[in-house]
Amino acid sequence: MGRTGSGIGKEGEHYFLQVKAPEAEKVTFTMNEEEFPCTREDDGIWRMEYTLRTGIQYVQLKIDDVEVVTPLLPITYGYSRPYNYVALEMKNEEFYQVKMCRTEVSAGNTFQRLPESGRAA
């Protein structure tokens, strides 16, 4: 997302949650019921390193202890209210996709043939 506005930015291998709030006294993001403080940069952008690397994570932005939903991060509905979230590509994502199992019938028996890797195909 770069250094303007809010959202998630990437510098090298590091991800950052960031929001531009030059008048704010305090900015935090809450994830998994834990609040993480942001650091204010000279240009009024508040940032924190986002340490989760894969998957989908609800994030709650607070500016001066007021919960805010920003349109510059994806918005979903959870916990009976709108929430922002971050969705990063998951490693081995194909493992979680629906797979077709081949079934062969021989002499009235049904069995599953596993590929050489030992996992169902």
C-alpha positions in Angstrom: 0.0 0.0 0.0 3.0 2.3 0.2 3.4 5.2 2.6 0.1 7.1 2.0 -3.2 6.5 3.7 -3.9 3.3 5.6 -3.8 -0.4 5.0 -1.1 -3.0 4.8 2.3 -2.2 3.3 5.2 -4.3 2.5 8.9 -3.4 2.7 11.2 -6.2 1.7 10.0 -9.2 3.6 8.2 -7.2 6.3 4.5 -6.3 6.4 3.2 -3.2 8.2 -0.3 -2.1 9.2 -0.5 1.6 8.8 -2.9 4.5 9.0 -2.5 8.2 8.4 -3.7 10.1 11.4 -1.5 13.2 11.9 -3.7 14.6 14.7 -3.9 11.4 16.7 -2.4 10.9 20.2 -2.5 7.1 20.1 -3.2 4.4 17.4 -3.4 0.7 18.0 -4.5 -2.4 16.1 -6.2 -5.3 18.0 -5.7 -8.8 16.8 -6.7 -12.0 18.7 -7.9 -9.9 21.7 -4.4 -8.4 22.0 -3.7 -4.7 21.4 -0.6 -3.7 19.5 0.6 0.0 19.6 1.7 1.8 16.5 4.6 4.1 16.2 4.1 7.6 14.8 6.3 8.6 11.8 7.2 12.2 11.0 4.7 12.3 8.1 1.7 11.5 10.4 1.5 7.8 9.5 1.2 5.4 12.4 2.7 1.9 11.7 3.2 -1.4 13.4 4.9 -4.5 12.0 2.4 -7.2 11.1 4.0 -10.4 12.2 1.4 -12.9 11.0 2.4 -14.2 7.6 -0.5 -16.1 6.1 -4.2 -16.5 6.2 -7.0 -14.3 7.2 -6.9 -12.2 10.4 -9.5 -9.8 11.9 -8.0 -6.5 12.9 -9.6 -3.7 14.9 -8.2 -0.2 14.4 -8.4 2.3 17.3 -7.5 5.9 17.0 -7.4 7.7 20.4 -9.3 4.7 21.9 -12.2 5.0 19.4 -12.8 1.9 17.2 -12.6 2.8 13.5 -13.4 0.7 10.4 -11.1 1.9 7.6 -12.3 1.5 3.9 -8.6 1.1 2.9 -8.5 -2.4 4.4 -11.0 -5.1 3.4 -14.2 -5.1 5.4 -16.2 -8.1 6.6 -18.9 -8.8 9.1 -18.0 -10.7 12.2 -18.8 -10.7 15.9 -22.2 -9.1 15.0 -20.5 -6.0 13.5 -18.3 -4.8 10.6 -14.6 -5.5 11.0 -11.4 -4.9 9.0 -9.3 -7.9 8.1 -6.0 -8.8 6.5 -5.8 -11.7 4.0 -2.3 -12.8 3.0 -1.6 -15.8 0.7 -1.4 -19.1 2.6 1.6 -21.4 2.0 0.4 -24.8 0.8 -3.1 -23.3 0.1 -3.8 -26.1 -2.3 -3.8 -28.5 0.7 -7.1 -26.9 1.9 -8.9 -26.9 -1.5 -11.5 -29.5 -2.3 -10.0 -32.6 -3.8 -11.7 -35.3 -5.8 -11.1 -38.9 -4.6 -11.2 -41.6 -7.2 -13.1 -44.7 -6.2 -12.8 -48.0 -8.1 -15.2 -50.9 -7.7 -13.9 -54.4 -8.2 -15.8 -57.6 -7.3 -18.2 -55.6 -5.1 -15.6 -53.9 -2.9 -15.1 -50.1 -2.8 -11.6 -48.7 -2.0 -9.7 -45.5 -2.3 -6.6 -45.6 -4.4 -3.9 -43.3 -2.9 -1.3 -41.7 -5.1 2.4 -42.5 -4.6 2.7 -39.6 -2.2 0.4 -41.4 0.3 -2.2 -38.6 0.4 -5.6 -38.7 -1.2 -5.7 -37.1 -4.6 
